[in-house]
């Protein structure tokens, strides 16, 4: 493995290329700053307003992490219920499908009405947007356990709970890990969408305020930090999953 194969090196190179193209577009097309600010202007704004940006970043990060924990708990619990209680599956599966028929963004105002403008409504938004991929990945992994493994533990006299704990759950973890990786990427969408609908803090709120005041460089600074936060969460989660699930295929 060469140094170019390191994920952080690849991210750094990609970032440099993107910023280079961005700067070239600004220069070649003489883009005004209120349409597309130069990367250097955005960086200067990040340094100048770092205290405000970090304050709002901390709020959004909390919403994302808590939303992930809630969504993962709901998704895994839902999948286990459908696996263990077959009659219940006929009732839960339509609810799972119906939960995706209603756009999450459409119920954001309702969540604001019920849960207020605090962190609770954003956490629920993030949880709802990751609920479906986590549930489906976990359920598919559980029900697609190799039959040879199940036959072996049945021959050894294992109970239903022993079979679930020692065979089905370990076999389902690689598939669940894929769902978790997807969840980490899309959870920020739910949190920021909730902030757009109604909030008094967070990166989404800061972006709206900057846009209203024509502070486009600050809006791009918040967007860049949000992207960096999402990428960092993905790589941290990926490292943890690889450490916890060493039998997962590369």
FIPATOR-523005 format. One line per 2 residues: number of its first residue (from 1); their letters; for each residue x, y, z of N, C-alpha, C. Coordinates in nm, 2 decimals, always signed. Example, Ala and Ser with C-alpha at 12.3 -4.5 7.8 and 13.67 -1.06 7.14 Angstrom:
# FIPATOR-523005
1) AS) +1.32/-0.57/+0.78/+1.23/-0.45/+0.78/+1.32/-0.33/+0.78  +1.28/-0.22/+0.71/+1.37/-0.11/+0.71/+1.29/+0.00/+0.79;
//
This chain:
# FIPATOR-523005
1) XX) +0.08/-0.12/+0.00/+0.00/+0.00/+0.00/+0.09/+0.13/+0.00  +0.08/+0.21/-0.10/+0.15/+0.33/-0.11/+0.08/+0.44/-0.04;
3) XX) +0.15/+0.56/-0.02/+0.09/+0.67/+0.05/-0.03/+0.73/-0.02  -0.03/+0.71/-0.15/-0.14/+0.76/-0.23/-0.27/+0.68/-0.21;
5) XX) -0.26/+0.56/-0.15/-0.37/+0.47/-0.12/-0.44/+0.51/+0.01  -0.38/+0.59/+0.09/-0.44/+0.63/+0.22/-0.56/+0.72/+0.19;
7) XX) -0.67/+0.69/+0.26/-0.80/+0.76/+0.24/-0.78/+0.91/+0.26  -0.71/+0.95/+0.36/-0.69/+1.09/+0.39/-0.62/+1.16/+0.28;
9) XX) -0.52/+1.10/+0.22/-0.44/+1.15/+0.11/-0.53/+1.17/-0.01  -0.62/+1.07/-0.04/-0.71/+1.09/-0.15/-0.81/+1.20/-0.13;
11) XX) -0.86/+1.21/-0.01/-0.95/+1.32/+0.02/-0.88/+1.46/+0.01  -0.76/+1.47/+0.05/-0.68/+1.59/+0.04/-0.66/+1.63/-0.10;
13) XX) -0.62/+1.53/-0.19/-0.60/+1.56/-0.33/-0.73/+1.60/-0.40  -0.84/+1.53/-0.37/-0.97/+1.56/-0.42/-1.01/+1.71/-0.39;
15) XX) -0.98/+1.74/-0.26/-1.02/+1.88/-0.21/-0.94/+1.98/-0.29  -0.81/+1.96/-0.31/-0.72/+2.05/-0.38/-0.77/+2.07/-0.52;
17) XX) -0.81/+1.96/-0.59/-0.86/+1.97/-0.72/-0.99/+2.05/-0.73  -1.08/+2.02/-0.64/-1.21/+2.09/-0.64/-1.19/+2.24/-0.62;
19) XX) -1.10/+2.28/-0.52/-1.08/+2.42/-0.49/-1.01/+2.48/-0.61  -0.92/+2.41/-0.68/-0.85/+2.46/-0.80/-0.95/+2.49/-0.91;
21) XX) -1.04/+2.40/-0.93/-1.15/+2.42/-1.04/-1.24/+2.54/-1.00  -1.27/+2.54/-0.87/-1.36/+2.65/-0.82/-1.29/+2.79/-0.85;
23) XX) -1.16/+2.80/-0.81/-1.09/+2.92/-0.83/-1.08/+2.96/-0.98  -1.06/+2.86/-1.06/-1.05/+2.88/-1.21/-1.18/+2.93/-1.26;
25) XX) -1.29/+2.88/-1.22/-1.42/+2.92/-1.26/-1.44/+3.07/-1.23  -1.41/+3.10/-1.10/-1.42/+3.24/-1.06/-1.34/+3.34/-1.14;
27) XX) -1.22/+3.30/-1.17/-1.13/+3.39/-1.25/-1.17/+3.39/-1.39  -1.19/+3.28/-1.46/-1.22/+3.28/-1.60/-1.35/+3.35/-1.63;
29) XX) -1.45/+3.32/-1.55/-1.58/+3.38/-1.58/-1.61/+3.51/-1.51  -1.51/+3.56/-1.43/-1.52/+3.68/-1.36/-1.65/+3.69/-1.27;
31) XX) -1.67/+3.58/-1.19/-1.79/+3.57/-1.11/-1.79/+3.67/-1.00  -1.90/+3.75/-0.99/-1.91/+3.84/-0.87/-1.92/+3.77/-0.74;
33) XX) -1.87/+3.83/-0.64/-1.86/+3.76/-0.51/-2.00/+3.72/-0.45  -2.10/+3.80/-0.49/-2.24/+3.77/-0.44/-2.30/+3.65/-0.51;
35) XX) -2.24/+3.61/-0.62/-2.28/+3.49/-0.69/-2.20/+3.36/-0.65  -2.07/+3.38/-0.67/-1.97/+3.27/-0.63/-1.85/+3.33/-0.58;
37) XX) -1.83/+3.34/-0.45/-1.71/+3.39/-0.39/-1.59/+3.30/-0.42  -1.47/+3.36/-0.42/-1.35/+3.29/-0.44/-1.31/+3.20/-0.32;
39) XX) -1.25/+3.09/-0.34/-1.21/+3.00/-0.22/-1.14/+3.08/-0.11  -1.05/+3.17/-0.15/-0.97/+3.24/-0.05/-1.06/+3.33/+0.03;
41) XX) -1.16/+3.39/-0.03/-1.26/+3.48/+0.04/-1.33/+3.39/+0.15  -1.37/+3.27/+0.11/-1.44/+3.18/+0.20/-1.35/+3.14/+0.31;
43) XX) -1.22/+3.11/+0.28/-1.13/+3.07/+0.39/-1.11/+3.19/+0.49  -1.10/+3.31/+0.43/-1.08/+3.43/+0.52/-1.20/+3.45/+0.61;
45) XX) -1.32/+3.43/+0.56/-1.44/+3.44/+0.64/-1.44/+3.33/+0.75  -1.40/+3.21/+0.71/-1.39/+3.10/+0.81/-1.30/+3.14/+0.93;
47) XX) -1.19/+3.20/+0.90/-1.09/+3.25/+1.00/-1.15/+3.36/+1.08  -1.21/+3.45/+1.01/-1.27/+3.57/+1.08/-1.38/+3.54/+1.17;
49) XX) -1.47/+3.44/+1.13/-1.59/+3.41/+1.20/-1.58/+3.27/+1.26  -1.46/+3.22/+1.30/-1.44/+3.09/+1.34/-1.52/+3.06/+1.47;
51) XX) -1.53/+3.16/+1.56/-1.61/+3.13/+1.68/-1.75/+3.11/+1.66  -1.81/+3.19/+1.57/-1.96/+3.17/+1.54/-1.98/+3.04/+1.46;
53) XX) -1.89/+3.01/+1.37/-1.90/+2.89/+1.29/-1.89/+2.77/+1.38  -1.79/+2.76/+1.47/-1.78/+2.65/+1.56/-1.89/+2.63/+1.65;
55) XX) -1.95/+2.74/+1.70/-2.07/+2.73/+1.78/-2.18/+2.66/+1.71  -2.21/+2.70/+1.59/-2.32/+2.64/+1.51/-2.28/+2.50/+1.47;
57) XX) -2.16/+2.48/+1.44/-2.12/+2.34/+1.40/-2.14/+2.24/+1.52  -2.11/+2.28/+1.64/-2.13/+2.20/+1.75/-2.28/+2.16/+1.77;
59) XX) -2.37/+2.25/+1.74/-2.51/+2.23/+1.75/-2.55/+2.12/+1.65  -2.51/+2.15/+1.52/-2.55/+2.05/+1.41/-2.49/+1.92/+1.44;
61) XX) -2.36/+1.91/+1.48/-2.30/+1.78/+1.51/-2.38/+1.70/+1.62  -2.43/+1.77/+1.72/-2.51/+1.70/+1.82/-2.64/+1.65/+1.76;
63) XX) -2.70/+1.72/+1.67/-2.82/+1.68/+1.61/-2.80/+1.56/+1.52  -2.69/+1.56/+1.45/-2.66/+1.44/+1.36/-2.63/+1.32/+1.44;
65) XX) -2.54/+1.33/+1.54/-2.51/+1.21/+1.62/-2.63/+1.15/+1.70  -2.70/+1.24/+1.76/-2.82/+1.19/+1.83/-2.92/+1.13/+1.74;
67) XX) -2.94/+1.19/+1.62/-3.03/+1.14/+1.52/-2.99/+1.00/+1.47  -2.85/+0.99/+1.45/-2.80/+0.86/+1.41/-2.83/+0.75/+1.52;
69) XX) -2.80/+0.78/+1.65/-2.83/+0.69/+1.75/-2.98/+0.65/+1.76  -3.06/+0.75/+1.75/-3.21/+0.72/+1.75/-3.25/+0.64/+1.63;
71) XX) -3.21/+0.68/+1.51/-3.25/+0.61/+1.39/-3.20/+0.47/+1.39  -3.07/+0.45/+1.43/-3.02/+0.31/+1.44/-3.09/+0.22/+1.54;
73) XX) -3.12/+0.28/+1.65/-3.20/+0.20/+1.75/-3.34/+0.16/+1.70  -3.41/+0.26/+1.63/-3.54/+0.23/+1.58/-3.53/+0.13/+1.46;
75) XX) -3.43/+0.15/+1.37/-3.42/+0.06/+1.26/-3.39/-0.08/+1.30  -3.29/-0.10/+1.39/-3.25/-0.24/+1.43/-3.37/-0.30/+1.51;
77) XX) -3.43/-0.23/+1.60/-3.55/-0.28/+1.67/-3.66/-0.32/+1.58  -3.69/-0.24/+1.48/-3.79/-0.27/+1.38/-3.76/-0.40/+1.31;
79) XX) -3.63/-0.41/+1.26/-3.59/-0.53/+1.19/-3.60/-0.66/+1.27  -3.56/-0.65/+1.40/-3.57/-0.77/+1.49/-3.71/-0.81/+1.51;
81) XX) -3.80/-0.71/+1.53/-3.94/-0.75/+1.55/-4.00/-0.82/+1.42  -3.96/-0.77/+1.30/-4.01/-0.84/+1.18/-3.96/-0.98/+1.17;
83) XX) -3.83/-1.00/+1.22/-3.77/-1.13/+1.20/-3.83/-1.23/+1.31  -3.84/-1.18/+1.43/-3.88/-1.28/+1.54/-4.03/-1.30/+1.55;
85) XX) -4.10/-1.21/+1.51/-4.25/-1.22/+1.53/-4.31/-1.21/+1.39  -4.32/-1.33/+1.33/-4.37/-1.34/+1.19/-4.51/-1.27/+1.17;
87) XX) -4.61/-1.30/+1.25/-4.74/-1.24/+1.23/-4.73/-1.08/+1.24  -4.64/-1.03/+1.32/-4.63/-0.89/+1.33/-4.57/-0.83/+1.21;
89) XX) -4.49/-0.90/+1.13/-4.43/-0.85/+1.01/-4.53/-0.80/+0.91  -4.65/-0.87/+0.90/-4.75/-0.83/+0.81/-4.81/-0.69/+0.84;
91) XX) -4.80/-0.65/+0.97/-4.85/-0.52/+1.01/-4.74/-0.42/+1.00  -4.61/-0.46/+1.03/-4.51/-0.36/+1.04/-4.45/-0.32/+0.90;
93) XX) -4.45/-0.42/+0.81/-4.40/-0.39/+0.68/-4.47/-0.28/+0.60  -4.60/-0.28/+0.60/-4.67/-0.17/+0.54/-4.64/-0.03/+0.60;
95) XX) -4.62/-0.03/+0.74/-4.59/+0.09/+0.80/-4.45/+0.14/+0.76  -4.36/+0.05/+0.74/-4.23/+0.08/+0.69/-4.23/+0.14/+0.56;
97) XX) -4.31/+0.08/+0.47/-4.32/+0.14/+0.33/-4.39/+0.27/+0.33  -4.50/+0.28/+0.42/-4.57/+0.41/+0.42/-4.49/+0.52/+0.48;
99) XX) -4.39/+0.49/+0.57/-4.30/+0.59/+0.62/-4.22/+0.66/+0.51  -4.20/+0.59/+0.40/-4.12/+0.65/+0.29/-4.21/+0.71/+0.19;
101) XX) -4.34/+0.68/+0.19/-4.43/+0.74/+0.10/-4.45/+0.89/+0.12  -4.43/+0.93/+0.25/-4.45/+1.07/+0.29/-4.31/+1.13/+0.30;
103) XX) -4.28/+1.23/+0.22/-4.15/+1.30/+0.22/-4.12/+1.35/+0.36  -4.00/+1.32/+0.41/-3.96/+1.37/+0.54/-3.96/+1.52/+0.55;
105) XX) -3.93/+1.59/+0.44/-3.93/+1.74/+0.44/-4.07/+1.79/+0.46  -4.17/+1.71/+0.41/-4.31/+1.76/+0.42/-4.36/+1.76/+0.57;
107) XX) -4.31/+1.67/+0.65/-4.35/+1.66/+0.79/-4.27/+1.74/+0.88  -4.17/+1.81/+0.83/-4.08/+1.89/+0.92/-4.16/+2.00/+0.99;
109) XX) -4.25/+2.07/+0.92/-4.33/+2.17/+1.00/-4.41/+2.11/+1.11  -4.46/+1.99/+1.09/-4.54/+1.92/+1.19/-4.45/+1.89/+1.31;
111) XX) -4.33/+1.84/+1.28/-4.24/+1.81/+1.39/-4.20/+1.94/+1.47  -4.19/+2.05/+1.40/-4.16/+2.18/+1.47/-4.28/+2.21/+1.56;
113) XX) -4.40/+2.19/+1.51/-4.52/+2.22/+1.59/-4.52/+2.13/+1.72  -4.49/+2.00/+1.70/-4.50/+1.91/+1.81/-4.38/+1.92/+1.91;
115) XX) -4.26/+1.93/+1.85/-4.14/+1.92/+1.93/-4.07/+2.05/+1.96  -4.12/+2.16/+1.89/-4.06/+2.29/+1.92/-3.95/+2.32/+1.83;
117) XX) -3.88/+2.43/+1.85/-3.77/+2.47/+1.76/-3.64/+2.43/+1.82  -3.64/+2.35/+1.92/-3.51/+2.31/+1.98/-3.45/+2.19/+1.91;
119) XX) -3.36/+2.12/+1.97/-3.28/+2.02/+1.91/-3.37/+1.89/+1.88  -3.47/+1.88/+1.96/-3.55/+1.75/+1.95/-3.61/+1.73/+1.81;
121) XX) -3.67/+1.83/+1.75/-3.73/+1.81/+1.62/-3.62/+1.78/+1.51  -3.50/+1.84/+1.52/-3.39/+1.81/+1.43/-3.34/+1.66/+1.44;
123) XX) -3.33/+1.62/+1.57/-3.29/+1.48/+1.59/-3.39/+1.38/+1.53  -3.52/+1.41/+1.55/-3.62/+1.32/+1.49/-3.61/+1.32/+1.34;
125) XX) -3.59/+1.44/+1.28/-3.58/+1.45/+1.14/-3.46/+1.36/+1.09  -3.35/+1.38/+1.15/-3.23/+1.30/+1.11/-3.26/+1.15/+1.13;
127) XX) -3.33/+1.11/+1.24/-3.36/+0.97/+1.26/-3.46/+0.91/+1.16  -3.56/+0.99/+1.12/-3.65/+0.95/+1.02/-3.59/+0.93/+0.88;
129) XX) -3.50/+1.01/+0.85/-3.44/+1.00/+0.71/-3.35/+0.88/+0.70  -3.29/+0.83/+0.81/-3.21/+0.71/+0.80/-3.28/+0.58/+0.84;
131) XX) -3.41/+0.60/+0.89/-3.48/+0.48/+0.94/-3.49/+0.37/+0.84  -3.53/+0.41/+0.72/-3.56/+0.31/+0.61/-3.44/+0.23/+0.57;
133) XX) -3.33/+0.30/+0.53/-3.21/+0.22/+0.49/-3.15/+0.13/+0.60  -3.16/+0.18/+0.73/-3.11/+0.09/+0.84/-3.19/-0.03/+0.86;
135) XX) -3.33/-0.01/+0.85/-3.42/-0.12/+0.88/-3.41/-0.22/+0.77  -3.41/-0.18/+0.64/-3.40/-0.28/+0.53/-3.27/-0.35/+0.53;
137) XX) -3.16/-0.28/+0.55/-3.03/-0.35/+0.55/-3.02/-0.45/+0.67  -3.06/-0.41/+0.78/-3.06/-0.51/+0.90/-3.15/-0.63/+0.87;
139) XX) -3.27/-0.60/+0.83/-3.36/-0.71/+0.80/-3.32/-0.81/+0.69  -3.26/-0.75/+0.59/-3.21/-0.84/+0.48/-3.09/-0.92/+0.53;
141) XX) -3.01/-0.86/+0.61/-2.89/-0.94/+0.66/-2.94/-1.05/+0.76  -3.04/-1.02/+0.84/-3.09/-1.12/+0.93/-3.16/-1.24/+0.86;
143) XX) -3.24/-1.21/+0.76/-3.31/-1.32/+0.70/-3.23/-1.39/+0.59  -3.12/-1.34/+0.55/-3.04/-1.40/+0.45/-2.92/-1.48/+0.51;
145) XX) -2.93/-1.51/+0.64/-2.82/-1.59/+0.70/-2.81/-1.72/+0.62  -2.69/-1.77/+0.59/-2.67/-1.89/+0.52/-2.74/-2.01/+0.59;
147) XX) -2.82/-2.09/+0.52/-2.90/-2.19/+0.58/-2.81/-2.30/+0.64  -2.69/-2.32/+0.59/-2.60/-2.42/+0.65/-2.57/-2.38/+0.80;
149) XX) -2.55/-2.25/+0.82/-2.52/-2.21/+0.96/-2.64/-2.24/+1.05  -2.76/-2.21/+1.00/-2.88/-2.23/+1.08/-2.91/-2.38/+1.10;
151) XX) -2.88/-2.46/+1.00/-2.90/-2.61/+1.02/-2.80/-2.66/+1.12  -2.68/-2.61/+1.12/-2.58/-2.66/+1.22/-2.62/-2.63/+1.36;
153) XX) -2.66/-2.50/+1.39/-2.70/-2.47/+1.53/-2.83/-2.54/+1.57  -2.92/-2.56/+1.47/-3.04/-2.64/+1.51/-3.01/-2.78/+1.54;
155) XX) -2.91/-2.84/+1.47/-2.87/-2.98/+1.50/-2.81/-2.98/+1.64  -2.74/-2.87/+1.68/-2.68/-2.87/+1.82/-2.78/-2.83/+1.93;
157) XX) -2.90/-2.81/+1.89/-3.01/-2.78/+1.99/-3.01/-2.64/+2.04  -2.97/-2.55/+1.96/-2.97/-2.41/+2.00/-3.11/-2.35/+2.00;
159) XX) -3.14/-2.26/+2.10/-3.27/-2.20/+2.11/-3.28/-2.09/+2.00  -3.40/-2.03/+1.99/-3.42/-1.92/+1.89/-3.33/-1.80/+1.93;
161) XX) -3.32/-1.78/+2.05/-3.24/-1.66/+2.10/-3.09/-1.69/+2.08  -3.05/-1.81/+2.10/-2.91/-1.84/+2.08/-2.87/-1.84/+1.93;
163) XX) -2.96/-1.88/+1.85/-2.94/-1.88/+1.71/-2.93/-1.73/+1.66  -3.02/-1.65/+1.72/-3.01/-1.51/+1.68/-2.88/-1.44/+1.73;
165) XX) -2.84/-1.47/+1.85/-2.72/-1.40/+1.91/-2.59/-1.45/+1.84  -2.58/-1.58/+1.82/-2.45/-1.64/+1.78/-2.43/-1.66/+1.63;
167) XX) -2.55/-1.65/+1.56/-2.54/-1.68/+1.41/-2.60/-1.57/+1.33  -2.72/-1.54/+1.35/-2.79/-1.44/+1.27/-2.74/-1.30/+1.28;
169) XX) -2.72/-1.25/+1.40/-2.67/-1.12/+1.42/-2.53/-1.10/+1.37  -2.43/-1.19/+1.40/-2.30/-1.18/+1.34/-2.30/-1.18/+1.18;
171) XX) -2.39/-1.27/+1.13/-2.39/-1.28/+0.98/-2.46/-1.16/+0.92  -2.54/-1.09/+1.00/-2.61/-0.97/+0.94/-2.53/-0.84/+0.96;
173) XX) -2.43/-0.84/+1.04/-2.35/-0.72/+1.07/-2.29/-0.66/+0.94  -2.23/-0.73/+0.85/-2.17/-0.67/+0.73/-2.28/-0.59/+0.65;
175) XX) -2.40/-0.65/+0.63/-2.50/-0.58/+0.56/-2.55/-0.46/+0.64  -2.56/-0.48/+0.77/-2.61/-0.36/+0.85/-2.50/-0.25/+0.84;
177) XX) -2.37/-0.29/+0.84/-2.27/-0.19/+0.83/-2.29/-0.10/+0.70  -2.33/-0.16/+0.59/-2.36/-0.09/+0.47/-2.47/+0.02/+0.49;
179) XX) -2.57/-0.03/+0.57/-2.68/+0.06/+0.60/-2.64/+0.18/+0.69  -2.55/+0.15/+0.78/-2.50/+0.25/+0.87/-2.41/+0.35/+0.80;
181) XX) -2.33/+0.31/+0.70/-2.25/+0.40/+0.62/-2.34/+0.49/+0.54  -2.45/+0.44/+0.49/-2.55/+0.52/+0.41/-2.61/+0.62/+0.51;
183) XX) -2.65/+0.57/+0.63/-2.71/+0.66/+0.73/-2.63/+0.78/+0.77  -2.50/+0.75/+0.79/-2.41/+0.86/+0.83/-2.40/+0.97/+0.72;
185) XX) -2.41/+0.93/+0.60/-2.40/+1.03/+0.49/-2.53/+1.11/+0.48  -2.64/+1.05/+0.50/-2.77/+1.12/+0.48/-2.83/+1.19/+0.60;
187) XX) -2.78/+1.15/+0.72/-2.83/+1.20/+0.84/-2.82/+1.36/+0.85  -2.70/+1.41/+0.80/-2.69/+1.56/+0.80/-2.80/+1.63/+0.72;
189) XX) -2.85/+1.56/+0.62/-2.96/+1.62/+0.54/-3.08/+1.65/+0.63  -3.12/+1.55/+0.71/-3.23/+1.56/+0.79/-3.21/+1.67/+0.90;
191) XX) -3.10/+1.68/+0.96/-3.07/+1.78/+1.06/-3.07/+1.92/+1.00  -3.01/+1.94/+0.89/-3.00/+2.07/+0.83/-3.14/+2.11/+0.77;
193) XX) -3.22/+2.02/+0.72/-3.35/+2.05/+0.67/-3.44/+2.09/+0.79  -3.42/+2.03/+0.90/-3.50/+2.07/+1.02/-3.46/+2.22/+1.06;
195) XX) -3.33/+2.25/+1.05/-3.29/+2.38/+1.08/-3.34/+2.49/+0.98  -3.35/+2.45/+0.86/-3.41/+2.54/+0.76/-3.55/+2.57/+0.79;
197) XX) -3.63/+2.47/+0.83/-3.77/+2.50/+0.86/-3.79/+2.59/+0.98  -3.71/+2.57/+1.08/-3.73/+2.65/+1.20/-3.62/+2.62/+1.31;
199) XX) -3.54/+2.72/+1.33/-3.44/+2.70/+1.44/-3.38/+2.84/+1.47  -3.30/+2.84/+1.57/-3.23/+2.96/+1.61/-3.08/+2.94/+1.62;
201) XX) -3.03/+2.82/+1.58/-2.89/+2.79/+1.58/-2.86/+2.67/+1.49  -2.74/+2.64/+1.46/-2.70/+2.53/+1.37/-2.65/+2.59/+1.24;
203) XX) -2.58/+2.50/+1.16/-2.52/+2.55/+1.03/-2.63/+2.58/+0.93  -2.74/+2.50/+0.93/-2.85/+2.53/+0.84/-2.91/+2.67/+0.87;
205) XX) -2.93/+2.70/+1.00/-2.98/+2.83/+1.03/-2.88/+2.94/+0.99  -2.75/+2.92/+1.01/-2.65/+3.02/+0.98/-2.65/+3.04/+0.83;
207) XX) -2.67/+2.93/+0.75/-2.67/+2.95/+0.60/-2.79/+3.04/+0.56  -2.90/+3.01/+0.62/-3.02/+3.10/+0.58/-3.00/+3.24/+0.62;
209) XX) -2.94/+3.27/+0.74/-2.92/+3.40/+0.78/-2.82/+3.47/+0.69  -2.71/+3.40/+0.66/-2.61/+3.46/+0.57/-2.66/+3.49/+0.43;
211) XX) -2.75/+3.40/+0.38/-2.81/+3.42/+0.25/-2.90/+3.54/+0.25  -2.97/+3.56/+0.36/-3.06/+3.67/+0.36/-2.99/+3.80/+0.37;
213) XX) -2.87/+3.80/+0.43/-2.79/+3.92/+0.44/-2.69/+3.94/+0.33  -2.70/+3.85/+0.23/-2.61/+3.85/+0.11/-2.46/+3.83/+0.15;
215) XX) -2.44/+3.76/+0.26/-2.31/+3.72/+0.30/-2.27/+3.58/+0.25  -2.25/+3.58/+0.12/-2.24/+3.45/+0.04/-2.11/+3.38/+0.08;
217) XX) -2.01/+3.45/+0.12/-1.89/+3.39/+0.16/-1.91/+3.31/+0.29  -1.99/+3.37/+0.38/-2.01/+3.30/+0.51/-2.10/+3.18/+0.48;
219) XX) -2.20/+3.19/+0.39/-2.28/+3.08/+0.36/-2.20/+2.96/+0.30  -2.10/+2.99/+0.21/-2.02/+2.89/+0.16/-1.93/+2.83/+0.27;
221) XX) -1.88/+2.91/+0.36/-1.80/+2.86/+0.47/-1.88/+2.76/+0.56  -2.01/+2.79/+0.59/-2.09/+2.70/+0.66/-2.11/+2.57/+0.58;
223) XX) -2.13/+2.58/+0.45/-2.15/+2.47/+0.37/-2.02/+2.38/+0.36  -1.91/+2.44/+0.36/-1.78/+2.37/+0.35/-1.76/+2.29/+0.49;
225) XX) -1.79/+2.36/+0.60/-1.78/+2.29/+0.73/-1.87/+2.18/+0.74  -2.00/+2.19/+0.69/-2.09/+2.09/+0.69/-2.04/+1.97/+0.61;
227) XX) -1.99/+1.99/+0.49/-1.93/+1.88/+0.41/-1.82/+1.81/+0.48  -1.73/+1.89/+0.54/-1.61/+1.84/+0.61/-1.66/+1.75/+0.73;
229) XX) -1.76/+1.80/+0.80/-1.82/+1.72/+0.91/-1.88/+1.59/+0.87  -1.95/+1.59/+0.76/-2.01/+1.47/+0.70/-1.90/+1.37/+0.66;
231) XX) -1.79/+1.42/+0.59/-1.68/+1.33/+0.55/-1.61/+1.27/+0.67  -1.59/+1.36/+0.77/-1.52/+1.31/+0.89/-1.60/+1.20/+0.96;
233) XX) -1.73/+1.22/+0.98/-1.82/+1.12/+1.04/-1.82/+0.99/+0.96  -1.82/+1.00/+0.83/-1.81/+0.88/+0.75/-1.69/+0.80/+0.77;
235) XX) -1.57/+0.87/+0.77/-1.44/+0.79/+0.79/-1.43/+0.74/+0.93  -1.47/+0.81/+1.03/-1.47/+0.76/+1.16/-1.56/+0.64/+1.18;
237) XX) -1.68/+0.65/+1.12/-1.77/+0.53/+1.13/-1.71/+0.41/+1.05  -1.66/+0.44/+0.94/-1.60/+0.33/+0.86/-1.49/+0.26/+0.93;
239) XX) -1.40/+0.34/+1.00/-1.29/+0.28/+1.08/-1.35/+0.19/+1.19  -1.45/+0.25/+1.26/-1.51/+0.17/+1.38/-1.57/+0.04/+1.33;
241) XX) -1.64/+0.05/+1.22/-1.71/-0.07/+1.17/-1.61/-0.18/+1.12  -1.50/-0.14/+1.06/-1.40/-0.23/+1.02/-1.33/-0.30/+1.14;
243) XX) -1.32/-0.22/+1.25/-1.26/-0.28/+1.37/-1.35/-0.37/+1.44  -1.48/-0.34/+1.44/-1.58/-0.42/+1.51/-1.62/-0.54/+1.43;
245) XX) -1.61/-0.53/+1.29/-1.66/-0.64/+1.21/-1.54/-0.68/+1.12  -1.44/-0.75/+1.18/-1.32/-0.79/+1.10/-1.35/-0.89/+0.99;
247) XX) -1.46/-0.96/+1.00/-1.49/-1.06/+0.90/-1.57/-0.99/+0.78  -1.59/-0.86/+0.78/-1.65/-0.80/+0.67/-1.56/-0.79/+0.55;
249) XX) -1.61/-0.83/+0.43/-1.53/-0.83/+0.31/-1.49/-0.69/+0.27  -1.37/-0.67/+0.21/-1.33/-0.54/+0.17/-1.41/-0.50/+0.05;
//
